[in-house]
Structure formats: structure tokens, C-alpha cells
């Protein structure tokens, strides 16, 4: 079995806004919740590896990744709605 077959459902359960439990929230609220979760996981990872100096870098990278995903989703959703109104 390919590893992608194992990882895809796990990825979707967290990162896919149509599947994860945050789907019932509005996009801005879900985005904020994902940002808070990314900060939490950044702190956990930096504590686990024993370096508080890594927290800043990890937090910024998590924030950029989550923000990029939600900005892309918002642009795609807006484009889809715009094309539906034509």
C-alpha cells in the first residue's frame, strides 16, 4: 500500500475545510481557529525538541502555511462564486 493512501485521509481530516470539524464555522472563524492551532503546535514542537529559540521560526512558518492555504481557498471560492453569477 502506498504511503499517500495512508496520509491523504489524515491530511484531509485536518486541512480540508470541507471535511474537518471546523467546516460548520465561517471561513474567517475557521481561519482564526487554524491559526491558533498552528501556534499551539509550534509551541509543542519547540518544547519537545527542547529549544524555545525554535518557537519563533516554527510559529511563523506554521502561520504562513495556514494563511496561504486559507487565502488560496478564499480566492478559489470567490472565483467560483463569481463565475456562477455570470
N, C-alpha and C positions, 0 to 999 in steps of 0.2 A: 504494500500500500504506500502511495506517495505521501510524503510529509505534508504537502499542500492540502491534501484531502483531510488531514487531521487538524491543520492550523486554520483553515478557512472558516469553519463554524465557530471556533474560539474568537477569531478576529471579528467576525460579523456580530457575535453576541455583545461585543464591547463597542466597536467602532461604527457599525452600521446603524444609522439613526432610524431605519425602518424596522429594525429587529430588537435593538436593546431596550431596556426598561424605560429609558428617557423619551421614548417615542411619543408618549402622551403629553409631554411638555411642549411649549412653543420653542421655536428654533433658538431665540436669544437665551431662554432659560436653560435649555439643554446645553447650549454652548458654555454658559457660565458653570453649570454643574460639571461638564467635562474639564473645564479649566481648573476647577477646584480639585477634582480627582487627579489631574496631572500633577498639580503642586504637591498633593499628598504623596503620590507615588515617587516623585522626585525626592522628597524628604526621606521616605522609606529606603530608597536605593542608596542615598548618600549615607544614611545611618548604618545600613547593612555593610557597606564597604568601608565604613569607619572614617569617612572624611567629610567634614562639614564644608570644606572648601569646594567639594564637587557639587554641592547642592545648588549653588547659583547657576552653574553651567547646565546641570541637569534640568532645573526648573525652567530655564529659558528655552532650552531645546524642546522640552515637552510642550511648553506654551506655544511655541512656533508651529510645531507639528499639529497640535489640536486646532489652533487658529486657522492654519492652512486648510485643514480638512473641512472645517465648518464654512470658511469663506468660499471654498470651491463648491461645496454643497449649495450654499445660498445663491451663488451666481448661476449654477446649473438649474436650480429650482426657479429662479426668476426668469431665466431664458425659456424654460419650459412653459411657464405661465404666460409669458409674453407671446410665444408662438401659438399658444392655444387661443389667444384673444384675436388673432388676425383673421 
